[in-house]
Amino acid sequence: SRFAAALLCYNNPMNKELADLLFPNLVKFRKDFEAMYPKRDLPAGAEVLRVAPSPTGNLHTGGLYVGLVNKCIRDKTKGILICRIEDTDKVREVPGARDNILKYFNYYDMTADEGPQIDGSVKGAYGPYVQSERRDIYQAFAYDFVLSGYAYPDFRTEDELMIMRERQTENKVRPGVYNEYASHVEMSLDEIRNKLSKGEQWVLRLKSDGDFGKKIVFVDEMMGELSLSENDEHFVILKSDGIPTYHFANVVDDYTMGVTYVVRANEWVASITKHLELWNKIGRVPPKYAHLMPINKQDGVGVRKLSKRKDSEASVEYYDNNGYPKEALLAYLYRLANPAFDDWWQIGNRDLNKYELDLNAMKRNSRGPLLDFKKLDDISSDVIASKSASVVADELLSWSLKYDTEFYNVISKDRKYLEQVLNIERQTENPRKDIVRYGVAREQIGYFFDDMYVPASIDSNLKSKMCVALQDEALYNNSLNLDDWILRIKDIAANVAPDIKFGAFMMELRKGITGKERTPNMYYLFEVLGRERILKRLA
């Protein structure tokens, strides 16, 4: 049996000698770490999930999307969400990226139960939660793989591997290290010892016993049943500097952290047979896997995957910079996951804590969601319109302090006035939705503030007549209801400009006091702008 064969390999003294040669300084071994990380005691059905961002850039929109799905499963099963920083790619690591990732996971209410926290602390008993701090764990499991006959050193140089790949290309065969191309798999212990004594560099490869011609059936929680070729590639599990590859590290981490459910991007489907073979060689049942289709965008006449190299909107920071409230982006991500979210949203639901993501609906989206900024703006305007003027003022001041200090300096002078501006047509059955995001607030409400008011060109004679005719305090102090106010303005228009239609008169008046052609109802403008400011602008 496979178990008997593994036991025989484990007790093979040559394997033990090779493992000791390759890892002479180990202090802790696999059994020691297994004792440190016992099986979790969780309620029935509770899932242990993880978000595993790489600090090679700021948090990707797709990363937040995956994080949201992880959070939903955690909440639904009353499980645990881990944040694990996968920082083994030191060459591409970006300074500050880790802090950016934690900041936005926290901002969007996806703070993990275990792992590094935004305040610098670390929660959880299954750490370290940063891969670069787990080197001893990877070394111990690599040692165990060698001891079990599942891994071996490969001393070939990059030049030699390049020649191998060129030969494979010439022969029109599948690239990779497998079968006869795994030439160092049977190297004798004496040869290995000799190469080590010369200081030759080596990588550790998995000794695969798979057959590419055979199929395995794998059930993905999102994609359903997949028929895939077995892995037969002797892929690298430890690089020459002792740092693990993603394949090895993620499986060892998931095992030692007790992860039961892996939700990640579908780009990893191509590697799932490698990961299943690693789980098999560790001797444990793998977790459930759900591979999510990527977020796409329209590019000309075609559709392509959202790219952090090409698209600014691929970074979560983009939405913060442009003033989308966090609820808006979260609601939009829910919609990307399940278009039926629209039905729930359109009947007036706004509390996202009460929305339960339908994972079965996600399974039906085989092509992946398409980014649509028109829909995002619609949702964002709904969110802002549903908030009180006081809350919108808080959020607008907070946003402008970070991203538009000139605007902040103007609107922060008089908090009461700012709230009056924001409250126009807010507490109505159909509240105003001109502020679709805080990034356009300057354009939409800037004219209320004298420092930002830009006069429009209107007939000077008409303007002077307006100024004389609009002296009545009753036009400004809310003593008239809307209908009576309109009648009074119509009388004024008939006296001041009898030769032009009332609509044209109102357009000139609107331009005169706001510099704009589109504004909220003039009745409310008169009340908020006030007599002194309006007459000054018409003078």
ABEGO torsion letter per residue (X at the ends): XAAAAAAAAAABAAAAAAAAAABAABABBAAAAAAABBBBBBBBGBBBBBBBBBAAEBBBAAAAAAAAAAAAAAAAAGBBBBBBBBAABAAABBBGAAAAAAAAAAAAGABBABEBBAAGBBBEAAOBABAAAAAAAAAAAAAAAAAAGABBBBABBAAAAAAAAAAAAAAGBBBEBBEAABAAAABBAAAAAAAAAAGBBBBBBBBBABBAABBBBBBBAAAEBBBBBBBABBBBABBAAGBBBAAAAAAAAAAAAGBABBBBBAAAAAAAAAAAAAAAAAGBBBBBBBBBBBBBBBBEABBBBBBAAABAAABAAAAAAAGBBAAAAAAAAAAAABAAAAAAAAAGBABAAABBBBAAAAAABAAEBBBBAAAAAAAAAAAAAABBAAAAAAAAAAAAAAABAAAAAAAAABAAAAAAAAABGABBABBBAABABAAAAAAAAAAABAAABBBBBBBAAAAAAAAAAAABAAAAAGABBAAAAAAAAAAAAAAABAABBAAAAAAAAAAAAAGBABBBBAAAAAAAAEAAAAAAAAX
